[in-house]
Amino acid sequence: MDGKLFSRRSRAVLFLLGAILTVFILALYDLQVVQGAYYREQSTKKIANTETVQAARGEILDRYGRALVTNRASYQVTLDTKLMGEVQNRNRTLLSLLTVCRDQGQDWNDSLPITQSPPFRFTVDAPFQTVPEGEETPVDTRLYLLSKALRLKGIGPDSTAEETVAALRTYFEVDETLDEIQGRALVGVLYELTLRSKDIVRTGYVFTEDVDIQFITAVKERSLAGVKIDTVTVREYATASAAHLLGQVGSITAENWDYYRSRGYSMNDTVGIDGVEQAFEDILRGTPGVKDVEFNQSGKVVGESWHVDSVTGEAQVPKPGSNLMLTVDIRLQEVVEEALERHVPGMTDETEGAACVITDMTGGVLACASYPSFDPATYRKNYNDLAADPLKPMLNRALQGLYAPGSTFKMAVAAGALEEGAITRTEKIQDTGRYKHYDRIEDQPMCWIYRQYGGTHGSVNVSEAIRDSCNVFFYETGLRLGISGIDQYAALFGLGEATGLELYEETGEVAGPETSKRHEQPWYEGDTMYAAIGQGNTKVTPIQLANYVATLVNGGHHYPTHLKKTVKSNDFSQVTEEYQPTPRDEIGLDEENLSAIKWGMGMVANEGSAAWYFKDLPVKIGAKTGTAQVSRNSEAHAILVAFAPYEDPEIAISIVVEHGGSGTSVAAIAAEILNSYFSSRDVMDAPAAENTLAR
């Protein structure tokens, strides 16, 4: 009985095992034989794509190798619609991604020129600009690319933004149930993708940048096809100073796209948009790499390799940019900015801004500060506030501010008059209070001391006239030299002309017949007197003033200003370029003439009203103050130029404080800066100790 029961159970188990085995065999047969060809095709079918891999930009360093701008690892999200499937799948994917952005508080790139929320309005003028027949349609952030499609829907130059958004929703087949904000966000992304579609080889769209791990996790949880997260490098500022010099990087603008495209850039590339980042783009930018990426049908990466150039046979691996060492001393730059911030606000109620520039004797810029300034690291975040600030913190007053030089111009007139023999070093001219060269002039020009106190400077020579800033002396000297001579020597010293700096700078102008003609003003011979004391139409920049003083005291060797010091390979192993100063002009000042001018500037610093501020400096200096009249109802701009040390000049400095009153009031700022420079000079110029790594 037991044996029969065991036998039945055994047969049942064997039957069950046989049934299971049969099911497995049938399933394998179906997969490998019946549907084998289909699954084989799916497993091997791949979508090939070519991607540009950005190279890390080179670092920016100061003259001593201190890092100013470096790179840090970051993540960015790129989109590729080829992997998103049909229109409705694509739109659902993008909506899901936009939801993640809103949940995570992450911004995304959207240049559609229509406001983000209703009531919709255009953010640019003439968004439907036409393209002349026969010309290529430019890739622009306006509606060029969609103009034809929109015209088919009755949308054109006279259409409203509301009508345009509605037409775009129809064009991109956006779900009608979406609210206005969601619909506008989606068409904005689709517009960006349309722009990229014009770049046939590279279709990736950098949707958002600098995302965190939380954002990445939220995206990966949704398994969104065509949404890729890449590791990239972004700029990081190692200093809160020198914002106006260092500049920013950003996306290529529509206006510059043709230029960059002709140089091999892709639409998603990051470029320098101002400052050093823009001026030295060719040095800092590395060589992008090209990568071949293969995806399967579901959008997952199944293979990656560096693209091999068909001509050279070499893999196109990204190569980092070179590192740039500037002439700037960032510690001195910080001192200058702090001194301006501490002193300028309390000088007058009218104070708007200030600038200071320090150069060496060959035009190297050691510091270049504009007040007020901003933190370059938070520039993008605070852009709207900066743009709305009435003090214009984004204006680089050191390079772009134009000011009458006032009495600081008198040394140029003195140098020209001495060199041309219009005056001698020992000749004395009587200060009569009122200058009566032209008896017919009812309102005869006066010396400042006569206007303020009713006195005169007496009989003075050129050195004493510089010390006293005697207007009558320079009225006479200017007429003897003539306006052509004044303009000639002003140009030789670089006043009213670009200094040659690698960054954008204003040129200004020097008073004279041609300048008056440009301003549609008459020119009279008597205007020469006012030109000789730095008034009239003469307008110069602070960097011109600093370089003018350097040119004067170095004996007349006029060098262009520059920020480039050294270029090093991306691994700092070798110097690939070193700036070699070359004079632009050789004035060839007579040594005794120069000594007479320097003597006058030395007396300003050691005997005049500014002497109290300079008495404790570790070196003797020469200086000249100036007062640039703005209007009868406004405080004058305060100007000071200086050089040091007196015996063997190393640096020249200029400071301008808008509506700061007399130049003497700026002496405290200059003294603080000069004291810092000469107190730390020996330490910073000392060679590196043995067995230490120098960048």
C-alpha positions as CSV (number, residue, x, y, z in Angstrom):
1,M,0.0,0.0,0.0
2,D,2.8,2.4,1.0
3,G,4.8,1.5,-2.1
4,K,1.9,2.3,-4.4
5,L,1.4,5.7,-2.7
6,F,5.0,6.5,-3.1
7,S,4.9,5.5,-6.7
8,R,1.9,7.8,-7.5
9,R,3.6,10.7,-5.7
10,S,6.8,10.3,-7.6
11,R,5.0,10.2,-10.9
12,A,3.1,13.5,-9.9
13,V,6.4,15.2,-9.1
14,L,8.0,14.0,-12.3
15,F,4.9,15.2,-14.3
16,L,5.1,18.7,-12.6
17,L,8.8,19.0,-13.3
18,G,8.2,17.9,-16.9
19,A,5.5,20.5,-17.3
20,I,7.7,23.3,-15.9
21,L,10.5,22.2,-18.2
22,T,8.2,22.2,-21.2
23,V,7.1,25.8,-20.4
24,F,10.8,26.9,-20.2
25,I,11.5,25.2,-23.5
26,L,8.5,26.8,-25.2
27,A,9.5,30.3,-23.8
28,L,13.1,30.0,-24.9
29,Y,11.8,28.8,-28.3
30,D,9.6,31.8,-28.6
31,L,12.3,34.2,-27.6
32,Q,15.1,32.7,-29.7
33,V,13.3,31.3,-32.7
34,V,9.9,32.8,-33.1
35,Q,10.8,36.4,-32.0
36,G,14.6,36.0,-32.1
37,A,15.1,38.3,-35.1
38,Y,13.0,41.1,-33.4
39,Y,14.9,41.0,-30.1
40,R,18.2,40.7,-31.9
41,E,17.4,43.9,-33.8
42,Q,16.4,45.7,-30.7
43,S,19.6,44.6,-28.8
44,T,21.9,45.7,-31.6
45,K,20.0,48.8,-32.9
46,K,21.9,51.9,-31.7
47,I,21.5,55.6,-32.2
48,A,24.8,57.3,-32.8
49,N,25.4,60.9,-31.8
50,T,28.4,63.3,-31.7
51,E,28.9,65.4,-28.7
52,T,31.3,68.3,-28.0
53,V,33.1,68.0,-24.7
54,Q,34.2,71.3,-23.4
55,A,37.8,71.7,-22.2
56,A,38.6,73.4,-18.9
57,R,39.5,77.0,-19.1
58,G,42.9,78.1,-18.0
59,E,43.3,79.7,-14.6
60,I,43.8,83.4,-14.0
61,L,46.5,84.3,-11.5
62,D,48.1,87.5,-10.1
63,R,51.7,88.5,-10.6
64,Y,52.8,86.3,-7.7
65,G,50.9,83.2,-8.7
66,R,47.9,83.7,-6.4
67,A,44.8,82.2,-7.9
68,L,42.1,84.7,-8.9
69,V,39.8,82.6,-11.1
70,T,39.9,78.7,-11.1
71,N,37.6,75.9,-12.1
72,R,35.4,73.5,-10.0
73,A,33.5,70.4,-11.0
74,S,29.8,70.9,-11.6
75,Y,26.9,69.2,-13.3
76,Q,24.7,70.3,-16.1
77,V,21.6,68.9,-17.8
78,T,21.5,68.6,-21.6
79,L,18.7,67.6,-23.8
80,D,18.5,65.7,-27.1
81,T,15.1,65.4,-28.7
82,K,16.2,62.6,-31.0
83,L,16.0,60.3,-28.0
84,M,12.6,61.5,-26.7
85,G,10.4,59.8,-29.2
86,E,7.2,61.2,-30.7
87,V,5.9,64.7,-30.0
88,Q,3.6,63.8,-27.1
89,N,6.3,61.7,-25.5
90,R,8.8,64.5,-25.9
91,N,6.4,67.0,-24.4
92,R,5.6,64.8,-21.4
93,T,9.4,64.3,-20.8
94,L,10.0,68.1,-20.9
95,L,7.0,68.8,-18.6
96,S,8.3,66.3,-16.1
97,L,11.8,67.9,-16.2
98,L,10.2,71.4,-15.7
99,T,8.3,70.1,-12.7
100,V,11.6,68.9,-11.2
101,C,13.1,72.3,-11.7
102,R,10.2,74.1,-10.0
103,D,10.2,71.6,-7.1
104,Q,14.0,72.1,-6.7
105,G,14.0,75.8,-7.3
106,Q,16.4,75.4,-10.3
107,D,16.4,77.9,-13.1
108,W,16.7,76.8,-16.7
109,N,17.9,78.4,-20.0
110,D,15.1,80.2,-21.8
111,S,15.7,83.0,-24.3
112,L,12.3,83.1,-25.9
113,P,11.7,86.9,-26.0
114,I,8.4,86.7,-24.2
115,T,7.8,87.1,-20.4
116,Q,7.5,83.9,-18.4
117,S,4.0,84.6,-17.0
118,P,0.8,86.3,-18.2
119,P,0.0,88.9,-19.2
120,F,2.6,88.0,-21.9
121,R,4.6,90.7,-23.5
122,F,7.7,90.9,-25.7
123,T,11.0,91.5,-24.0
124,V,12.8,92.8,-27.1
125,D,12.0,95.3,-29.8
126,A,11.0,93.9,-33.2
127,P,11.0,90.2,-32.4
128,F,10.0,89.3,-36.0
129,Q,12.9,90.9,-37.8
130,T,13.1,90.0,-41.5
131,V,16.1,88.5,-43.2
132,P,17.1,89.9,-46.6
133,E,16.6,87.5,-49.5
134,G,19.6,85.4,-50.2
135,E,21.1,85.7,-46.8
136,E,21.4,82.9,-44.3
137,T,18.8,83.0,-41.5
138,P,20.9,83.9,-38.4
139,V,20.6,81.8,-35.3
140,D,19.2,84.4,-33.0
141,T,17.3,84.5,-29.7
142,R,14.5,86.4,-31.3
143,L,11.8,84.7,-33.4
144,Y,13.7,84.5,-36.7
145,L,13.6,80.7,-36.9
146,L,9.9,80.4,-36.2
147,S,8.8,83.4,-38.3
148,K,7.8,81.3,-41.3
149,A,5.9,78.7,-39.3
150,L,4.2,81.5,-37.3
151,R,3.3,83.4,-40.5
152,L,1.4,80.3,-41.7
153,K,-0.7,80.7,-38.5
154,G,-1.3,84.4,-39.2
155,I,1.3,85.6,-36.7
156,G,3.6,88.5,-37.8
157,P,5.2,91.8,-36.8
158,D,1.8,93.3,-35.6
159,S,0.9,90.3,-33.5
160,T,0.8,90.5,-29.7
161,A,2.9,88.3,-27.4
162,E,-0.3,86.6,-26.2
163,E,-1.2,85.6,-29.8
164,T,2.4,84.5,-30.4
165,V,2.4,82.2,-27.4
166,A,-0.9,80.7,-28.5
167,A,0.5,80.1,-32.0
168,L,3.6,78.5,-30.5
169,R,1.5,76.2,-28.4
170,T,-0.3,75.0,-31.6
171,Y,2.9,74.7,-33.5
172,F,4.6,72.6,-30.9
173,E,1.4,70.6,-30.2
174,V,1.3,71.5,-26.6
175,D,-1.6,69.9,-24.6
176,E,-4.5,72.3,-24.4
177,T,-5.2,71.4,-20.8
178,L,-1.9,72.9,-19.6
179,D,-2.3,76.3,-17.8
180,E,-0.6,79.4,-19.3
181,I,2.5,79.3,-17.2
182,Q,3.2,75.6,-17.9
183,G,2.4,76.2,-21.6
184,R,4.8,79.2,-21.8
185,A,7.6,77.2,-20.0
186,L,7.2,74.3,-22.4
187,V,7.2,76.4,-25.6
188,G,10.3,78.2,-24.3
189,V,12.2,75.0,-24.0
190,L,11.0,73.8,-27.4
191,Y,12.1,77.1,-28.9
192,E,15.6,76.6,-27.5
193,L,15.6,73.1,-29.0
194,T,14.6,74.6,-32.4
195,L,17.5,77.0,-32.2
196,R,19.9,74.1,-31.6
197,S,18.4,72.1,-34.5
198,K,20.1,74.6,-36.8
199,D,23.5,73.3,-35.6
200,I,23.4,70.1,-37.6
201,V,26.3,68.2,-35.9
202,R,25.7,69.3,-32.3
203,T,22.1,69.1,-31.2
204,G,22.6,69.0,-27.4
205,Y,20.8,71.8,-25.5
206,V,22.3,72.8,-22.1
207,F,19.0,73.0,-20.3
208,T,20.3,74.0,-16.8
209,E,23.7,74.3,-15.1
210,D,25.3,73.9,-11.8
211,V,22.7,71.4,-10.4
212,D,23.1,69.6,-7.1
213,I,22.8,65.9,-6.1
214,Q,19.2,66.3,-5.0
215,F,18.2,67.6,-8.4
216,I,20.2,64.8,-10.1
217,T,18.5,62.2,-8.0
218,A,15.0,63.6,-8.8
219,V,15.8,63.5,-12.5
220,K,17.2,59.9,-12.5
221,E,14.2,58.6,-10.6
222,R,12.0,59.6,-13.5
223,S,14.2,57.9,-16.1
224,L,13.6,60.6,-18.7
225,A,14.8,59.7,-22.2
226,G,17.0,62.3,-23.9
227,V,17.8,64.0,-20.6
228,K,21.5,63.7,-19.8
229,I,23.6,64.9,-16.8
230,D,27.2,65.7,-17.6
231,T,30.1,66.6,-15.4
232,V,31.6,69.9,-16.5
233,T,33.9,72.6,-15.0
234,V,32.6,76.1,-14.1
235,R,34.5,79.2,-13.1
236,E,35.1,79.9,-9.4
237,Y,36.4,83.2,-8.0
238,A,39.1,83.0,-5.4
239,T,38.8,86.7,-4.6
240,A,35.9,89.1,-4.2
241,S,38.1,91.9,-5.6
242,A,39.0,93.0,-9.2
243,A,35.5,92.3,-10.5
244,H,35.8,95.0,-13.2
245,L,39.1,93.4,-14.4
246,L,38.4,89.7,-14.2
247,G,35.1,89.7,-16.0
248,Q,32.7,86.9,-16.5
249,V,32.0,83.9,-18.8
250,G,28.7,83.2,-20.4
251,S,26.8,81.9,-23.4
252,I,27.4,83.2,-26.9
253,T,25.0,86.0,-27.7
254,A,23.0,86.2,-30.9
255,E,25.0,89.3,-31.9
256,N,28.3,87.4,-31.7
257,W,27.2,84.1,-33.0
258,D,28.5,84.5,-36.5
259,Y,31.9,85.5,-35.2
260,Y,32.2,82.5,-32.9
261,R,30.7,80.1,-35.4
262,S,33.4,81.1,-37.9
263,R,36.0,80.2,-35.3
264,G,34.7,76.7,-34.7
265,Y,32.6,77.3,-31.6
266,S,29.3,75.5,-31.1
267,M,26.2,77.2,-29.8
268,N,26.4,75.8,-26.3
269,D,30.0,76.9,-25.8
270,T,30.9,79.2,-22.9
271,V,33.0,82.2,-23.7
272,G,34.5,85.2,-22.0
273,I,31.9,88.1,-22.2
274,D,33.9,90.9,-20.6
275,G,37.1,91.7,-18.7
276,V,40.2,89.5,-18.8
277,E,37.9,86.5,-19.6
278,Q,37.0,88.1,-22.9
279,A,40.3,89.8,-23.7
280,F,42.3,86.6,-23.4
281,E,39.7,84.2,-24.7
282,D,42.3,82.6,-27.1
283,I,44.7,81.9,-24.2
284,L,42.2,80.7,-21.6
285,R,40.0,78.6,-23.8
286,G,41.1,75.1,-24.3
287,T,40.5,72.9,-27.3
288,P,37.1,71.1,-27.1
289,G,37.0,67.3,-27.6
290,V,34.5,65.4,-29.6
291,K,33.0,62.2,-28.4
292,D,31.0,59.6,-30.2
293,V,28.1,58.4,-28.1
294,E,25.7,55.5,-28.9
295,F,22.3,55.1,-27.4
296,N,19.8,52.2,-27.5
297,Q,16.1,52.7,-28.3
298,S,15.3,53.6,-24.7
299,G,17.8,56.4,-24.7
300,K,20.4,54.7,-22.5
301,V,24.1,55.1,-23.3
302,V,25.5,51.8,-24.6
303,G,28.9,53.0,-25.8
304,E,31.2,56.0,-25.7
305,S,34.5,56.7,-27.4
306,W,36.6,59.7,-28.5
307,H,36.0,60.7,-32.0
308,V,38.9,60.0,-34.3
309,D,39.8,62.8,-36.7
310,S,39.6,61.5,-40.3
311,V,42.5,63.6,-41.4
312,T,45.0,63.3,-38.6
313,G,43.8,59.9,-37.2
314,E,44.1,61.3,-33.7
315,A,41.4,61.0,-31.0
316,Q,39.8,64.4,-30.3
317,V,40.4,64.6,-26.6
318,P,39.7,67.9,-24.9
319,K,42.8,69.9,-24.0
320,P,42.7,72.5,-21.1
321,G,43.4,76.1,-21.8
322,S,46.6,77.9,-20.8
323,N,47.0,79.7,-17.5
324,L,47.4,83.5,-17.5
325,M,49.4,85.4,-15.0
326,L,48.4,89.1,-14.8
327,T,50.5,92.1,-13.8
328,V,48.0,92.7,-11.0
329,D,49.0,92.3,-7.3
330,I,45.7,91.1,-5.8
331,R,46.8,92.1,-2.3
332,L,47.4,95.7,-3.4
333,Q,44.2,95.6,-5.4
334,E,42.3,94.6,-2.2
335,V,44.0,97.5,-0.3
336,V,43.0,100.0,-3.0
337,E,39.4,98.8,-3.0
338,E,39.1,98.9,0.8
339,A,40.6,102.4,0.9
340,L,38.1,103.7,-1.6
341,E,35.2,102.0,0.2
342,R,36.3,103.4,3.5
343,H,37.1,107.0,2.5
344,V,34.9,107.9,-0.5
345,P,31.4,107.8,0.9
346,G,32.1,110.4,3.5
347,M,33.9,112.9,1.3
348,T,30.8,114.8,0.1
349,D,27.1,114.3,-0.1
350,E,27.4,114.3,-3.9
351,T,29.9,111.5,-4.2
352,E,29.0,109.1,-6.9
353,G,32.1,107.0,-7.5
354,A,35.8,106.9,-7.6
355,A,38.7,105.1,-9.4
356,C,42.3,104.4,-8.7
357,V,45.0,103.0,-11.0
358,I,48.6,102.0,-10.2
359,T,51.1,101.2,-12.9
360,D,54.8,100.3,-13.0
361,M,57.2,102.2,-15.1
362,T,56.6,100.0,-18.2
363,G,52.8,100.2,-18.1
364,G,52.1,97.0,-16.1
365,V,48.9,97.5,-14.2
366,L,49.5,96.7,-10.5
367,A,46.0,97.7,-9.4
368,C,42.9,99.0,-11.1
369,A,39.9,99.7,-8.9
370,S,36.5,101.3,-9.5
371,Y,34.1,102.3,-6.7
372,P,31.5,101.1,-6.1
373,S,32.3,97.6,-7.1
374,F,30.6,94.2,-6.7
375,D,31.5,90.6,-5.9
376,P,32.2,88.7,-9.2
377,A,31.0,85.5,-7.6
378,T,27.5,86.8,-7.1
379,Y,27.3,89.0,-10.3
380,R,24.7,86.9,-12.0
381,K,22.5,86.5,-8.9
382,N,22.6,90.2,-8.2
383,Y,22.6,91.5,-11.8
384,N,19.2,93.2,-11.7
385,D,20.0,95.1,-8.5
386,L,23.4,96.1,-9.9
387,A,21.9,97.4,-13.1
388,A,19.3,99.4,-11.2
389,D,21.8,101.0,-8.7
390,P,22.1,104.7,-9.5
391,L,25.8,104.6,-8.5
392,K,26.4,102.3,-11.5
393,P,28.7,99.7,-9.8
394,M,29.1,97.9,-13.1
395,L,30.8,100.9,-14.7
396,N,34.6,100.6,-14.7
397,R,35.4,104.2,-13.9
398,A,39.1,103.5,-14.0
399,L,39.0,102.6,-17.7
400,Q,35.8,104.2,-18.9
401,G,35.3,107.2,-16.6
402,L,36.1,110.5,-18.4
403,Y,37.2,113.5,-16.3
404,A,38.8,116.8,-16.9
405,P,42.4,116.4,-15.5
406,G,42.5,119.9,-14.0
407,S,45.9,120.9,-12.6
408,T,47.3,117.4,-13.0
409,F,47.6,118.4,-16.7
410,K,50.1,121.2,-15.9
411,M,53.2,118.9,-15.9
412,A,52.5,118.0,-19.5
413,V,52.3,121.7,-20.5
414,A,55.5,122.4,-18.4
415,A,57.3,119.5,-20.1
416,G,56.3,120.7,-23.6
417,A,57.2,124.3,-22.9
418,L,60.6,123.4,-21.4
419,E,61.5,121.1,-24.3
420,E,60.4,123.5,-26.9
421,G,62.1,126.5,-25.3
422,A,58.9,128.4,-24.6
423,I,60.1,128.9,-21.0
424,T,63.3,128.0,-19.1
425,R,63.7,126.3,-15.7
426,T,64.8,129.4,-14.0
427,E,62.5,131.9,-15.6
428,K,60.0,133.5,-13.3
429,I,56.5,134.7,-14.3
430,Q,54.6,137.2,-12.1
431,D,51.3,136.1,-10.8
432,T,49.1,139.2,-11.0
433,G,46.0,137.5,-9.7
434,R,44.1,138.5,-12.8
435,Y,45.7,137.5,-16.1
436,K,45.5,140.5,-18.4
437,H,47.0,139.2,-21.6
438,Y,43.7,140.0,-23.3
439,D,42.7,143.4,-22.0
440,R,39.5,143.3,-24.0
441,I,38.1,140.4,-22.1
442,E,35.7,141.6,-19.5
443,D,35.8,138.5,-17.3
444,Q,39.5,138.1,-17.2
445,P,40.8,134.6,-16.1
446,M,42.1,134.5,-12.5
447,C,44.4,132.4,-10.5
448,W,42.6,130.2,-7.9
449,I,44.3,131.9,-5.0
450,Y,43.1,135.3,-6.2
451,R,39.6,134.1,-6.7
452,Q,39.4,132.5,-3.2
453,Y,41.6,134.8,-1.1
454,G,42.3,137.9,-3.2
455,G,46.1,137.1,-3.1
456,T,48.8,136.0,-5.6
457,H,51.7,133.6,-5.7
458,G,54.1,136.4,-6.6
459,S,56.9,135.7,-9.0
460,V,57.4,131.9,-9.6
461,N,59.4,129.6,-11.8
462,V,58.1,126.3,-13.2
463,S,58.9,124.2,-10.1
464,E,57.2,126.7,-7.9
465,A,54.3,127.1,-10.2
466,I,53.7,123.3,-10.1
467,R,53.9,123.4,-6.3
468,D,51.5,126.3,-6.0
469,S,49.4,125.2,-9.0
470,C,49.6,128.8,-10.3
471,N,47.1,129.3,-13.0
472,V,48.5,132.6,-14.2
473,F,51.9,131.0,-14.8
474,F,50.3,128.3,-16.9
475,Y,48.0,130.7,-18.8
476,E,51.1,132.4,-20.0
477,T,53.1,129.2,-20.6
478,G,50.2,127.7,-22.5
479,L,49.9,130.7,-24.8
480,R,53.6,130.6,-25.5
481,L,53.6,126.9,-26.3
482,G,50.4,127.2,-28.4
483,I,47.5,124.8,-28.6
484,S,49.3,122.7,-31.2
485,G,52.2,122.2,-28.8
486,I,49.9,121.4,-26.0
487,D,48.1,118.8,-28.1
488,Q,51.3,117.4,-29.3
489,Y,52.8,116.7,-25.9
490,A,49.4,115.5,-24.5
491,A,49.4,112.9,-27.2
492,L,53.0,111.9,-26.5
493,F,52.1,111.3,-22.9
494,G,49.0,109.3,-24.0
495,L,46.3,111.7,-22.8
496,G,43.1,111.6,-24.8
497,E,44.2,108.3,-26.5
498,A,43.7,104.6,-25.8
499,T,46.5,103.4,-23.5
500,G,46.8,100.0,-25.3
501,L,45.2,98.0,-22.5
502,E,43.8,94.6,-23.5
503,L,40.4,95.5,-22.0
504,Y,37.9,98.0,-23.3
505,E,38.7,101.6,-22.4
506,E,37.4,105.0,-23.4
507,T,39.8,107.3,-25.3
508,G,38.7,110.7,-24.2
509,E,40.0,113.8,-25.9
510,V,42.2,116.9,-25.4
511,A,40.9,120.5,-26.0
512,G,41.8,122.1,-29.3
513,P,40.3,123.4,-32.5
514,E,39.5,119.9,-33.9
515,T,37.8,118.9,-30.6
516,S,35.7,122.0,-30.5
517,K,34.7,121.4,-34.1
518,R,33.5,117.9,-33.2
519,H,31.4,119.4,-30.5
520,E,30.1,122.1,-32.9
521,Q,31.7,124.8,-30.8
522,P,33.8,127.8,-31.8
523,W,37.4,127.8,-30.9
524,Y,39.1,131.1,-29.8
525,E,42.8,131.7,-29.2
526,G,42.0,132.5,-25.6
527,D,40.7,129.0,-25.1
528,T,44.3,127.9,-25.1
529,M,44.7,129.3,-21.6
530,Y,42.0,127.0,-20.2
531,A,43.4,124.0,-22.1
532,A,46.7,124.7,-20.4
533,I,45.2,124.1,-17.0
534,G,43.4,120.9,-17.9
535,Q,39.9,122.5,-18.4
536,G,37.8,123.0,-21.5
537,N,36.9,120.0,-23.5
538,T,39.8,117.9,-22.2
539,K,38.6,114.6,-20.8
540,V,40.8,111.7,-19.8
541,T,40.6,108.4,-17.9
542,P,42.3,107.5,-14.6
543,I,44.4,104.9,-16.4
544,Q,45.6,107.5,-18.8
545,L,46.6,109.8,-15.9
546,A,48.6,107.0,-14.2
547,N,50.4,106.1,-17.4
548,Y,51.1,109.7,-18.2
549,V,52.8,110.2,-14.8
550,A,54.8,107.0,-15.3
551,T,55.9,108.2,-18.8
552,L,56.9,111.6,-17.4
553,V,59.0,110.3,-14.4
554,N,60.6,107.4,-16.3
555,G,62.3,109.9,-18.6
556,G,59.7,110.0,-21.4
557,H,59.5,106.3,-22.4
558,H,55.8,105.9,-23.2
559,Y,54.8,102.3,-22.8
560,P,51.3,100.9,-23.5
561,T,49.5,99.7,-20.4
562,H,49.0,96.0,-20.1
563,L,47.6,93.2,-17.9
564,K,49.4,90.2,-19.4
565,K,52.5,89.2,-17.6
566,T,53.1,85.5,-18.4
567,V,51.3,82.6,-20.1
568,K,51.9,79.2,-18.7
569,S,51.0,75.7,-19.9
570,N,47.9,74.2,-18.4
571,D,50.0,72.0,-16.0
572,F,52.2,75.0,-15.1
573,S,55.3,73.1,-16.3
574,Q,56.5,75.7,-18.7
575,V,56.2,79.4,-19.7
576,T,54.8,79.7,-23.2
577,E,54.7,83.4,-23.5
578,E,56.1,86.4,-21.5
579,Y,55.1,90.0,-22.2
580,Q,58.0,92.1,-23.4
581,P,57.4,95.9,-22.8
582,T,58.1,98.0,-25.9
583,P,57.8,101.8,-25.8
584,R,55.2,103.3,-28.0
585,D,56.9,106.7,-28.1
586,E,60.2,108.1,-26.9
587,I,59.8,111.7,-25.8
588,G,63.4,112.0,-24.8
589,L,62.9,114.5,-21.9
590,D,66.0,116.5,-21.0
591,E,67.1,115.3,-17.5
592,E,67.3,118.8,-16.1
593,N,63.8,119.7,-17.4
594,L,62.5,116.5,-15.8
595,S,64.2,117.3,-12.6
596,A,62.6,120.7,-12.4
597,I,59.1,119.2,-12.9
598,K,59.8,116.4,-10.4
599,W,61.1,119.0,-7.9
600,G,57.7,120.8,-8.2
601,M,55.8,117.6,-7.6
602,G,58.1,116.7,-4.7
603,M,57.3,120.1,-3.1
604,V,53.5,119.3,-3.5
605,A,54.0,116.1,-1.5
606,N,56.3,117.5,1.1
607,E,55.5,121.2,1.6
608,G,51.9,121.7,0.3
609,S,48.5,121.0,1.8
610,A,48.9,117.3,1.1
611,A,52.2,117.0,3.0
612,W,50.6,116.1,6.3
613,Y,49.2,112.9,4.8
614,F,52.5,111.8,3.3
615,K,54.9,112.7,6.1
616,D,55.0,109.2,7.6
617,L,55.5,107.2,4.4
618,P,58.6,104.9,4.2
619,V,59.7,106.6,1.0
620,K,59.7,110.1,-0.4
621,I,57.2,110.7,-3.2
622,G,56.1,113.3,-5.8
623,A,52.5,114.3,-6.3
624,K,50.1,116.7,-7.9
625,T,46.5,117.5,-7.0
626,G,43.8,118.7,-9.3
627,T,40.3,120.0,-9.1
628,A,38.1,119.3,-12.2
629,Q,35.2,121.7,-12.3
630,V,31.9,120.1,-13.3
631,S,29.4,122.9,-13.0
632,R,28.7,126.0,-10.9
633,N,26.2,124.1,-8.9
634,S,28.1,120.9,-8.3
635,E,31.2,120.0,-6.2
636,A,34.3,119.5,-8.4
637,H,35.9,116.2,-9.0
638,A,39.0,115.6,-6.8
639,I,42.1,114.2,-8.6
640,L,45.5,113.2,-7.4
641,V,48.5,111.7,-9.2
642,A,51.7,110.6,-7.6
643,F,54.9,108.6,-8.1
644,A,57.3,106.8,-5.8
645,P,60.0,106.6,-4.7
646,Y,61.1,110.1,-5.6
647,E,64.7,109.2,-6.5
648,D,64.1,106.1,-8.5
649,P,60.4,105.8,-9.4
650,E,58.8,102.4,-9.4
651,I,55.1,103.1,-9.5
652,A,52.7,105.8,-10.7
653,I,49.2,106.3,-9.2
654,S,46.1,108.2,-10.1
655,I,43.0,108.7,-8.0
656,V,39.7,110.4,-9.0
657,V,36.8,110.9,-6.7
658,E,33.7,112.2,-8.3
659,H,32.5,115.4,-6.6
660,G,35.1,114.9,-4.0
661,G,36.2,118.6,-3.8
662,S,39.9,119.4,-3.9
663,G,42.6,117.0,-4.8
664,T,44.1,117.4,-1.4
665,S,41.1,115.5,0.1
666,V,42.2,112.4,-1.8
667,A,45.7,112.5,-0.3
668,A,44.6,110.3,2.6
669,I,43.5,107.5,0.2
670,A,46.8,107.8,-1.7
671,A,48.9,107.7,1.5
672,E,47.2,104.6,2.8
673,I,47.7,102.8,-0.6
674,L,51.4,103.9,-0.9
675,N,52.1,102.9,2.7
676,S,50.7,99.4,2.1
677,Y,52.6,99.0,-1.1
678,F,56.0,99.9,0.2
679,S,55.5,98.1,3.5
680,S,54.9,94.8,1.7
681,R,57.1,95.3,-1.4
682,D,60.2,93.6,0.0
683,V,58.3,90.6,1.1
684,M,56.5,90.1,-2.2
685,D,59.6,90.6,-4.3
686,A,61.7,88.1,-2.3
687,P,62.5,84.9,-4.3
688,A,60.8,81.7,-3.3
689,A,62.5,79.6,-0.7
690,E,64.3,76.5,-1.9
691,N,62.3,73.3,-2.3
692,T,59.0,75.2,-2.6
693,L,56.7,74.9,-5.6
694,A,56.1,78.1,-7.6
695,R,53.1,78.2,-9.9
